Amino acid sequence: GPRTLAIAHTGPMLPTLRDSRWPSRVMRPAVCCLRRMGKYAREPQNPAKSCKARGSDLHVHFKNTHQSAQAIRGMALKKAKKYLEDVLDHKQAIPFTHFNGGVGRTAQAKNLALSSAGQARWPKKSIMFLLDLLRNAESNAEVKGLDVDQLEITHIQVNAARQQRRRTYRAHGRINPYMSSPCHIELILTEKDRQVARPEEEKTVAKLSYRRAAKQRSKTAVVVA
């Protein structure tokens, strides 16, 4: 029968894939890339008092999620959850200070800390993903024995992930790309230090120098005389 060409491979046996650039009966070794857990953009200053949570390639729009994360940065955990739940109920809004082309204006944006010129939205899907991630981080904090009431969001970051490709069919037999914009989200919660009232310090008499003490003694001696 026909002869086949064998490839010598000195390392461990790897699965093989057929490559169109190679002859039809020649198999090339395929390198298996294992996906490693990604690093965080920032590490907490005190890991013992902090907890993390992250999601990769989440099927939620990057721009809306980015602005929603900006709105809760630096908030306490309970306050952030309450704020996001109010956004779902349309009691508050997410200000859009970036990626705000064509974003409408609402009176709910007047009292927000971020200056958005009145532009705000209620991105439901982004809010639900952030709420799930906050609950995940809260569970991690409970496992570590942290005080949930003292947690605050010290770091939150949203990065654009690789776009996912689909197609849409147009008139005259044309096909256009129909891309999605997923994102990666990471956040760090840190237990803030408790504020302890400083005890009242006892009034201490200022220590006089040798010359001042001598002058004071001479004044008292003059007064007595």
Solvent accessible surface area in square Angstrom, and as a share of the most:
residue,aa,sasa,rsa
1,G,114,1.10
2,P,100,0.63
3,R,226,0.83
4,T,98,0.57
5,L,123,0.61
6,A,93,0.72
7,I,75,0.38
8,A,100,0.78
9,H,81,0.36
10,T,146,0.85
11,G,34,0.33
12,P,109,0.68
13,M,168,0.75
14,L,61,0.31
15,P,74,0.47
16,T,69,0.40
17,L,100,0.50
18,R,147,0.54
19,D,15,0.08
20,S,115,0.74
21,R,201,0.73
22,W,99,0.35
23,P,85,0.54
24,S,80,0.52
25,R,134,0.49
26,V,7,0.04
27,M,67,0.30
28,R,70,0.25
29,P,52,0.32
30,A,10,0.08
31,V,119,0.68
32,C,76,0.46
33,C,119,0.72
34,L,157,0.78
35,R,189,0.69
36,R,215,0.79
37,M,164,0.73
38,G,40,0.38
39,K,186,0.79
40,Y,32,0.12
41,A,65,0.51
42,R,144,0.53
43,E,105,0.47
44,P,21,0.13
45,Q,189,0.84
46,N,71,0.37
47,P,87,0.54
48,A,73,0.56
49,K,90,0.38
50,S,3,0.02
51,C,5,0.03
52,K,62,0.26
53,A,6,0.04
54,R,60,0.22
55,G,11,0.10
56,S,49,0.31
57,D,55,0.28
58,L,37,0.19
59,H,97,0.43
60,V,7,0.04
61,H,84,0.38
62,F,35,0.15
63,K,94,0.40
64,N,34,0.18
65,T,0,0.00
66,H,42,0.19
67,Q,3,0.01
68,S,0,0.00
69,A,3,0.02
70,Q,62,0.28
71,A,14,0.11
72,I,0,0.00
73,R,122,0.44
74,G,51,0.49
75,M,38,0.17
76,A,31,0.24
77,L,1,0.00
78,K,124,0.52
79,K,128,0.54
80,A,0,0.00
81,K,42,0.18
82,K,119,0.50
83,Y,14,0.05
84,L,0,0.00
85,E,68,0.31
86,D,13,0.07
87,V,1,0.01
88,L,62,0.31
89,D,92,0.48
90,H,105,0.47
91,K,137,0.58
92,Q,61,0.27
93,A,0,0.00
94,I,0,0.00
95,P,4,0.02
96,F,1,0.00
97,T,58,0.34
98,H,102,0.45
99,F,64,0.27
100,N,47,0.24
101,G,75,0.72
102,G,79,0.76
103,V,5,0.03
104,G,48,0.46
105,R,167,0.61
106,T,31,0.18
107,A,73,0.57
108,Q,62,0.27
109,A,6,0.05
110,K,154,0.65
111,N,140,0.72
112,L,36,0.18
113,A,111,0.86
114,L,69,0.35
115,S,104,0.67
116,S,8,0.05
117,A,75,0.58
118,G,20,0.19
119,Q,18,0.08
120,A,4,0.03
121,R,96,0.35
122,W,80,0.28
123,P,14,0.09
124,K,135,0.57
125,K,104,0.44
126,S,3,0.02
127,I,0,0.00
128,M,95,0.43
129,F,60,0.25
130,L,0,0.00
131,L,4,0.02
132,D,85,0.44
133,L,15,0.08
134,L,0,0.00
135,R,108,0.39
136,N,73,0.38
137,A,0,0.00
138,E,32,0.15
139,S,58,0.37
140,N,54,0.28
141,A,0,0.00
142,E,103,0.46
143,V,131,0.76
144,K,101,0.43
145,G,64,0.61
146,L,19,0.09
147,D,42,0.22
148,V,25,0.15
149,D,85,0.44
150,Q,41,0.18
151,L,1,0.00
152,E,50,0.22
153,I,1,0.00
154,T,59,0.34
155,H,13,0.06
156,I,1,0.00
157,Q,50,0.22
158,V,11,0.06
159,N,64,0.33
160,A,65,0.50
161,A,13,0.10
162,R,216,0.79
163,Q,95,0.42
164,Q,78,0.35
165,R,178,0.65
166,R,145,0.53
167,R,147,0.54
168,T,38,0.22
169,Y,152,0.58
170,R,121,0.44
171,A,59,0.45
172,H,174,0.78
173,G,75,0.72
174,R,125,0.46
175,I,86,0.44
176,N,47,0.24
177,P,87,0.55
178,Y,116,0.44
179,M,71,0.32
180,S,19,0.12
181,S,33,0.21
182,P,3,0.02
183,C,0,0.00
184,H,48,0.21
185,I,2,0.01
186,E,9,0.04
187,L,0,0.00
188,I,2,0.01
189,L,0,0.00
190,T,29,0.17
191,E,26,0.12
192,K,83,0.35
193,D,124,0.64
194,R,158,0.58
195,Q,176,0.78
196,V,131,0.75
197,A,94,0.73
198,R,202,0.74
199,P,109,0.68
200,E,170,0.76
201,E,140,0.63
202,E,151,0.68
203,K,204,0.86
204,T,122,0.71
205,V,147,0.84
206,A,81,0.63
207,K,197,0.84
208,L,87,0.43
209,S,62,0.40
210,Y,180,0.69
211,R,191,0.70
212,R,161,0.59
213,A,26,0.20
214,A,37,0.29
215,K,132,0.56
216,Q,99,0.44
217,R,144,0.53
218,S,59,0.38
219,K,139,0.59
220,T,75,0.44
221,A,61,0.47
222,V,111,0.64
223,V,128,0.74
224,V,132,0.76
225,A,121,0.94
